């Protein structure tokens, strides 16, 4: 698919220096500099590549001035990285929307409603009483359970499983293998040492503009709803347990796990391999560093958490008490050092 530099500048709100009629048919790295591609320059250490690039256009900062002659047209914007991200989004949307129609075989149950410009891939399954908006793409082997609601513009990729009664907003994205609405981990211990399954009767609610990564699982609630608020971005291989609530625009990286009934605030950043216990709350704008463990409620917005070492529990409790006092103990040691240094020589001996 071809676009002129002028058209691309219009998409991202940039101004052009150079030939706006040049054609672009692909996106590329600035290091590669291939003909008919567009790239971006946001880090000065890559500037040398612009002078030998064969690209049709490069997105640069408004104040960028080339030090010598260049071949590409320049599209000047305030933030090249954000502008290129927007371009990637538009490109992805165009490529996704290119899919349309109904492939065979595909099943759809009774009592549902389907919007316009729908794509249903081969071997996809849509249950009874399902409501699907317009411009929705459901790729091959996806399963949509009974009574599910899916908003406009949402994309469900190959092999995604969406259980019954799930509610999904508009412009969401589910990567291959994601499972939404499976039973939460609910088992009641019995007197004989066995476990009795607790029925999971709730559902999952996912608001607008949410992205769910490949093979991520989001459990349904025991009662009520597990909720993913609008704008949240969840990476591959993340586990979100029953009755969890993820706040608006929170991002969660791969291999993290969030235990049941925990509530995470808005605009939080949860890095990779983080473990969060159940029944706690995490304040807005909290950042949790990679491989950290969170075991208590975080009350103060903007908190940064790091670290977790696992060892025998009683030792851990003693060590953690001392660890929290390290700044105070360090200060006391410094004060003692000053006292010792100021002692008369005979007293030191």
C-alpha positions as CSV (number, residue, x, y, z in Angstrom):
1,X,0.0,0.0,0.0
2,X,1.4,3.4,-1.0
3,X,1.2,6.8,0.6
4,X,2.8,10.0,-0.4
5,X,5.0,11.9,2.1
6,X,2.3,14.6,2.1
7,X,-0.3,12.1,3.2
8,X,1.9,10.8,5.9
9,X,2.6,14.3,7.2
10,X,-1.1,14.9,7.4
11,X,-1.6,11.8,9.5
12,X,0.9,12.8,12.1
13,X,0.6,16.6,11.9
14,X,4.1,17.3,10.6
15,X,5.6,19.9,8.2
16,X,7.6,18.9,5.2
17,X,11.0,19.9,4.0
18,X,11.7,18.3,0.6
19,X,9.6,16.5,-2.0
20,X,6.2,15.8,-0.5
21,X,5.2,13.7,-3.6
22,X,7.6,10.9,-3.0
23,X,6.0,7.6,-2.4
24,X,6.3,5.4,0.7
25,X,5.3,1.7,0.8
26,X,7.0,0.5,4.0
27,X,8.3,1.4,7.4
28,X,12.0,0.9,8.3
29,X,14.8,1.5,10.7
30,X,16.9,4.5,10.1
31,X,20.0,2.3,10.1
32,X,18.7,0.4,7.0
33,X,17.8,3.4,4.9
34,X,16.0,1.5,2.2
35,X,14.3,3.2,-0.7
36,X,10.5,3.9,-0.5
37,X,10.5,3.5,3.3
38,X,9.9,6.0,6.1
39,X,11.8,6.1,9.4
40,X,12.4,8.5,12.3
41,X,15.3,10.1,14.2
42,X,14.7,10.8,17.8
43,X,18.2,10.0,19.3
44,X,21.1,12.1,18.2
45,X,23.5,9.2,18.1
46,X,21.8,7.9,15.0
47,X,22.0,11.1,13.1
48,X,24.9,9.9,10.9
49,X,22.6,7.4,9.2
50,X,20.4,10.2,7.8
51,X,23.2,11.4,5.5
52,X,23.5,8.1,3.7
53,X,19.9,7.0,3.8
54,X,17.9,6.2,0.6
55,X,14.6,6.4,2.4
56,X,11.7,8.4,1.0
57,X,11.2,10.3,4.2
58,X,12.5,10.6,7.8
59,X,10.5,12.0,10.7
60,X,12.7,14.5,12.8
61,X,12.3,17.1,15.5
62,X,11.1,20.5,14.6
63,X,14.5,22.1,15.3
64,X,16.5,19.5,13.3
65,X,18.8,21.1,10.7
66,X,20.9,18.7,8.5
67,X,24.7,19.3,8.6
68,X,25.1,18.3,4.9
69,X,23.0,17.3,1.9
70,X,20.5,14.5,2.4
71,X,18.2,12.5,0.0
72,X,15.1,11.8,2.2
73,X,12.3,14.4,2.6
74,X,12.0,15.5,6.3
75,X,8.8,15.5,8.2
76,X,9.2,17.8,11.2
77,X,7.2,17.2,14.4
78,X,7.5,17.9,18.1
79,X,8.2,14.3,19.1
80,X,9.4,12.0,16.3
81,X,9.1,8.8,18.5
82,X,5.4,9.5,19.3
83,X,4.7,10.5,15.7
84,X,6.3,7.3,14.4
85,X,4.3,5.3,16.9
86,X,1.1,6.9,15.7
87,X,2.1,6.0,12.1
88,X,2.7,2.4,13.2
89,X,-0.8,2.4,14.7
90,X,-2.4,3.7,11.5
91,X,-0.5,1.2,9.4
92,X,-1.5,-1.7,11.7
93,X,-5.1,-0.5,11.6
94,X,-5.1,-0.3,7.8
95,X,-3.6,-3.8,7.5
96,X,-6.0,-5.3,10.0
97,X,-9.0,-3.7,8.4
98,X,-8.0,-5.2,5.1
99,X,-9.5,-8.4,6.4
100,X,-13.2,-8.7,5.7
101,X,-16.0,-11.2,5.0
102,X,-16.7,-14.6,6.4
103,X,-14.5,-17.5,5.8
104,X,-15.7,-21.1,5.8
105,X,-16.4,-23.0,8.0
106,X,-17.4,-20.6,10.7
107,X,-20.1,-21.0,13.3
108,X,-22.4,-18.3,14.8
109,X,-25.2,-19.0,17.3
110,X,-28.7,-17.6,17.5
111,X,-30.0,-14.4,19.1
112,X,-26.9,-12.2,18.5
113,X,-26.3,-9.0,16.6
114,X,-23.4,-8.3,14.3
115,X,-22.2,-4.9,13.1
116,X,-20.9,-3.8,9.7
117,X,-17.6,-4.7,8.1
118,X,-17.0,-7.8,10.2
119,X,-14.2,-10.3,9.5
120,X,-14.8,-13.9,10.7
121,X,-11.9,-16.3,10.1
122,X,-12.2,-20.0,9.3
123,X,-13.0,-22.3,12.2
124,X,-14.0,-19.3,14.4
125,X,-16.8,-19.9,16.9
126,X,-19.3,-17.3,18.0
127,X,-21.9,-18.5,20.6
128,X,-25.5,-17.6,21.2
129,X,-26.8,-14.0,22.1
130,X,-23.4,-12.5,21.3
131,X,-23.3,-8.7,20.4
132,X,-20.5,-7.6,18.1
133,X,-19.9,-4.0,17.0
134,X,-18.7,-2.8,13.6
135,X,-15.2,-3.2,12.2
136,X,-14.5,-6.2,14.5
137,X,-12.0,-8.8,13.3
138,X,-12.2,-12.3,14.6
139,X,-9.4,-14.4,13.3
140,X,-9.3,-18.2,12.7
141,X,-9.9,-20.6,15.6
142,X,-11.0,-17.9,18.0
143,X,-13.8,-18.8,20.4
144,X,-16.4,-16.3,21.6
145,X,-18.7,-17.7,24.3
146,X,-22.4,-17.1,24.8
147,X,-23.6,-13.6,25.8
148,X,-20.3,-11.9,25.1
149,X,-20.3,-8.2,24.1
150,X,-17.6,-6.8,21.8
151,X,-17.3,-3.1,21.0
152,X,-16.5,-1.5,17.6
153,X,-13.0,-1.9,16.1
154,X,-11.8,-4.7,18.4
155,X,-9.4,-7.3,17.0
156,X,-9.4,-10.9,18.3
157,X,-6.4,-12.8,16.9
158,X,-5.9,-16.5,16.3
159,X,-6.8,-19.0,19.0
160,X,-8.1,-16.4,21.5
161,X,-10.7,-17.9,23.9
162,X,-13.3,-15.5,25.4
163,X,-15.6,-17.2,27.9
164,X,-19.3,-16.6,28.3
165,X,-20.6,-13.2,29.7
166,X,-17.4,-11.3,29.0
167,X,-17.9,-7.6,28.2
168,X,-15.3,-6.0,25.9
169,X,-15.2,-2.3,24.9
170,X,-14.1,-0.7,21.6
171,X,-10.7,-0.7,19.9
172,X,-9.3,-3.5,22.1
173,X,-6.7,-5.9,20.8
174,X,-6.3,-9.6,21.9
175,X,-3.1,-11.4,20.7
176,X,-3.0,-15.1,19.9
177,X,-3.8,-17.6,22.6
178,X,-5.1,-15.1,25.2
179,X,-7.7,-16.6,27.5
180,X,-10.4,-14.3,29.0
181,X,-12.8,-15.4,31.6
182,X,-11.5,-18.8,32.6
183,X,-12.2,-20.0,36.2
184,X,-10.3,-18.3,39.0
185,X,-8.1,-20.3,41.3
186,X,-10.7,-20.9,44.0
187,X,-10.5,-24.0,46.2
188,X,-11.6,-24.4,49.8
189,X,-9.4,-26.6,52.0
190,X,-11.3,-29.5,53.7
191,X,-10.8,-31.2,57.0
192,X,-9.4,-34.3,55.3
193,X,-6.7,-32.3,53.5
194,X,-8.5,-32.2,50.1
195,X,-9.8,-29.1,48.3
196,X,-13.3,-28.3,47.2
197,X,-13.8,-26.3,44.1
198,X,-15.5,-22.9,44.6
199,X,-17.7,-22.1,41.6
200,X,-16.6,-19.0,39.8
201,X,-19.8,-17.3,38.8
202,X,-18.7,-13.8,37.8
203,X,-17.4,-12.4,34.6
204,X,-14.6,-10.2,33.1
205,X,-15.2,-6.6,32.0
206,X,-12.6,-5.0,29.6
207,X,-13.0,-1.3,28.8
208,X,-12.0,0.6,25.7
209,X,-8.5,0.7,24.1
210,X,-7.1,-2.2,26.1
211,X,-4.4,-4.4,24.7
212,X,-3.9,-8.0,25.9
213,X,-0.8,-10.0,24.9
214,X,-0.3,-13.5,23.6
215,X,-1.1,-16.3,26.1
216,X,-2.1,-14.0,28.8
217,X,-4.9,-15.2,31.1
218,X,-7.5,-13.1,32.9
219,X,-9.8,-15.1,35.2
220,X,-13.4,-14.4,35.8
221,X,-14.6,-13.2,39.2
222,X,-15.9,-15.5,41.8
223,X,-18.8,-13.1,42.2
224,X,-19.0,-9.7,40.4
225,X,-16.4,-8.8,37.8
226,X,-12.7,-8.9,37.1
227,X,-12.1,-5.4,35.6
228,X,-9.5,-4.1,33.2
229,X,-10.0,-0.3,32.9
230,X,-9.6,1.7,29.7
231,X,-6.2,2.2,28.1
232,X,-4.5,-0.6,30.1
233,X,-1.7,-2.5,28.2
234,X,-0.9,-6.0,29.3
235,X,2.0,-7.9,27.8
236,X,2.3,-11.6,26.9
237,X,2.3,-14.4,29.5
238,X,0.6,-12.3,32.3
239,X,-1.7,-13.9,34.9
240,X,-4.5,-11.8,36.3
241,X,-6.6,-13.6,38.9
242,X,-10.3,-13.4,39.9
243,X,-11.8,-10.1,41.0
244,X,-8.6,-8.1,40.2
245,X,-9.1,-4.5,39.0
246,X,-6.5,-2.9,36.8
247,X,-6.7,0.9,36.6
248,X,-6.7,3.2,33.5
249,X,-3.6,3.3,31.4
250,X,-1.6,0.9,33.6
251,X,1.0,-1.2,31.8
252,X,2.0,-4.7,32.9
253,X,5.1,-6.5,31.4
254,X,5.5,-10.2,30.7
255,X,5.5,-13.0,33.2
256,X,3.9,-10.9,36.0
257,X,1.2,-12.4,38.2
258,X,-1.5,-10.6,40.2
259,X,-3.4,-12.5,42.8
260,X,-7.1,-12.4,43.5
261,X,-9.0,-9.3,44.6
262,X,-6.1,-6.9,44.3
263,X,-6.8,-3.4,42.9
264,X,-4.1,-1.6,40.9
265,X,-4.5,2.1,40.4
266,X,-4.2,4.3,37.3
267,X,-1.0,4.9,35.3
268,X,1.0,2.3,37.1
269,X,4.0,0.5,35.6
270,X,4.4,-3.2,36.5
271,X,7.7,-4.6,35.1
272,X,8.5,-8.2,34.1
273,X,8.2,-11.1,36.5
274,X,6.6,-9.1,39.3
275,X,4.5,-11.0,41.8
276,X,1.6,-9.2,43.7
277,X,-0.3,-10.9,46.5
278,X,-4.0,-10.8,46.8
279,X,-6.4,-8.5,48.6
280,X,-4.2,-5.4,48.5
281,X,-4.4,-2.0,46.8
282,X,-1.7,-0.3,44.7
283,X,-1.8,3.5,44.5
284,X,-1.9,5.4,41.2
285,X,1.3,5.9,39.3
286,X,3.2,3.3,41.3
287,X,6.2,1.7,39.6
288,X,7.2,-1.9,40.5
289,X,10.6,-2.9,39.2
290,X,11.3,-6.3,37.5
291,X,11.3,-9.4,39.7
292,X,9.9,-7.5,42.7
293,X,7.3,-8.9,45.1
294,X,4.6,-6.8,46.5
295,X,3.0,-8.1,49.7
296,X,1.4,-5.0,51.2
297,X,-0.9,-2.2,50.2
298,X,0.8,0.8,48.6
299,X,-1.0,4.0,49.8
300,X,1.2,6.8,48.3
301,X,0.8,7.7,44.6
302,X,4.1,7.7,42.7
303,X,5.8,5.1,44.9
304,X,8.7,3.0,43.3
305,X,9.1,-0.5,44.6
306,X,12.1,-2.8,44.1
307,X,13.4,-6.1,45.3
308,X,12.5,-9.5,46.8
309,X,14.7,-12.3,48.1
310,X,13.1,-15.5,49.2
311,X,14.4,-17.4,52.2
312,X,13.1,-19.1,55.4
313,X,10.1,-17.2,56.6
314,X,11.1,-16.5,60.2
315,X,14.6,-15.4,59.1
316,X,13.0,-13.2,56.4
317,X,10.8,-11.5,59.0
318,X,13.8,-10.7,61.2
319,X,16.0,-9.6,58.3
320,X,13.2,-7.4,56.8
321,X,12.9,-5.6,60.2
322,X,16.6,-4.9,60.2
323,X,16.6,-4.0,56.5
324,X,14.0,-1.3,57.0
325,X,16.2,0.2,59.8
326,X,19.5,0.3,57.7
327,X,19.4,4.0,57.0
328,X,18.9,4.7,60.8
329,X,21.6,2.2,61.8
330,X,24.0,3.6,59.2
331,X,23.5,7.1,60.6
332,X,24.2,5.8,64.1
333,X,27.4,4.2,62.9
334,X,28.6,7.4,61.3
335,X,27.9,9.3,64.6
336,X,29.8,6.7,66.6
337,X,32.8,7.0,64.1
338,X,32.9,10.7,64.7
339,X,32.9,10.3,68.5
340,X,35.7,7.7,68.3
341,X,37.8,9.8,66.0
342,X,37.5,12.8,68.4
343,X,38.5,10.7,71.5
344,X,41.9,11.4,73.0
345,X,44.6,9.0,71.8
346,X,45.0,7.3,75.2
347,X,41.3,6.5,75.4
348,X,41.3,5.0,71.9
349,X,44.0,2.6,73.1
